[in-house]
């Protein structure tokens, strides 16, 4: 288990959580989506974090299934009102 303060019986959750933290801090598209989600949810950050983790996992699943490169622009395109393709 990673020693970063996350206690979970599912080790993959810890890796997804680290991935989420990296994307919130370093990816502008993800950072904007996260900020809007927190605002929409009345400041509830945990709800936004869970939603972000789910989105990132769905993007990762598509990478594995279709063999495409991960692109946060495509992942959040629907939220910005653009077509995903």
BAKE-36366 format. One record per residue (C-alpha): residue number from 1; x negated, y, z. Coordinates in steps of 0.05 Angstrom, whole numbers, plus 5000, padded with zeros to 4 digits. Layout:
! BAKE-36366
(pt NUM (X Y Z))
...
***
This chain:
! BAKE-36366
(pt 1 (5000 5000 5000))
(pt 2 (4976 5070 4986))
(pt 3 (4958 5113 5045))
(pt 4 (4993 5177 5028))
(pt 5 (5050 5180 5078))
(pt 6 (5103 5143 5038))
(pt 7 (5131 5082 5072))
(pt 8 (5171 5038 5027))
(pt 9 (5179 4963 5020))
(pt 10 (5174 4973 4944))
(pt 11 (5103 4993 4925))
(pt 12 (5124 5016 4855))
(pt 13 (5166 5070 4889))
(pt 14 (5103 5100 4918))
(pt 15 (5071 5104 4849))
(pt 16 (5133 5136 4819))
(pt 17 (5134 5185 4876))
(pt 18 (5062 5205 4862))
(pt 19 (5078 5211 4788))
(pt 20 (5137 5256 4806))
(pt 21 (5093 5301 4848))
(pt 22 (5043 5308 4792))
(pt 23 (5096 5326 4742))
(pt 24 (5129 5377 4787))
(pt 25 (5063 5412 4798))
(pt 26 (5030 5408 4730))
(pt 27 (5084 5401 4676))
(pt 28 (5121 5466 4661))
(pt 29 (5182 5432 4630))
(pt 30 (5191 5387 4691))
(pt 31 (5178 5445 4739))
(pt 32 (5233 5487 4706))
(pt 33 (5283 5429 4706))
(pt 34 (5268 5413 4779))
(pt 35 (5277 5485 4801))
(pt 36 (5344 5490 4764))
(pt 37 (5367 5424 4794))
(pt 38 (5349 5446 4865))
(pt 39 (5387 5511 4854))
(pt 40 (5448 5474 4825))
(pt 41 (5449 5427 4884))
(pt 42 (5449 5484 4935))
(pt 43 (5375 5477 4954))
(pt 44 (5376 5402 4966))
(pt 45 (5307 5382 4944))
(pt 46 (5313 5307 4960))
(pt 47 (5372 5301 4912))
(pt 48 (5331 5335 4857))
(pt 49 (5271 5291 4871))
(pt 50 (5312 5227 4865))
(pt 51 (5342 5253 4800))
(pt 52 (5273 5269 4774))
(pt 53 (5246 5201 4793))
(pt 54 (5304 5168 4756))
(pt 55 (5291 5210 4694))
(pt 56 (5217 5194 4695))
(pt 57 (5231 5120 4702))
(pt 58 (5280 5122 4643))
(pt 59 (5225 5156 4602))
(pt 60 (5175 5104 4623))
(pt 61 (5224 5049 4605))
(pt 62 (5231 5079 4535))
(pt 63 (5155 5082 4528))
(pt 64 (5152 5008 4543))
(pt 65 (5212 4988 4501))
(pt 66 (5199 5030 4439))
(pt 67 (5124 5040 4444))
(pt 68 (5129 5115 4438))
(pt 69 (5086 5165 4475))
(pt 70 (5114 5197 4538))
(pt 71 (5139 5267 4523))
(pt 72 (5172 5309 4577))
(pt 73 (5200 5355 4524))
(pt 74 (5242 5298 4497))
(pt 75 (5260 5274 4567))
(pt 76 (5290 5341 4586))
(pt 77 (5315 5362 4517))
(pt 78 (5387 5342 4532))
(pt 79 (5386 5384 4596))
(pt 80 (5365 5445 4554))
(pt 81 (5420 5434 4504))
(pt 82 (5377 5406 4449))
(pt 83 (5383 5341 4412))
(pt 84 (5339 5285 4440))
(pt 85 (5314 5260 4372))
***
